[in-house]
């Protein structure tokens, strides 16, 4: 995985990615050209999507290490063994 400058390439609309802000913060965002800077992300203190256009780089989100963490349903998760 590597960071891609927003002036070089942007992801397809609706793709969830990691973004690097000018402040050095990293956030999960959704690519959406209808928002300033081409991305939208939720801010904990607000109930709406937000973006100020201060995204400098983005990258694809890495895959989670296993089904237990990836949001798989209980039926899809491997059974745990004890003993």
Order of alpha helices (4+ residues) and beta strands (2+ residues): beta-beta-beta-beta-beta-beta
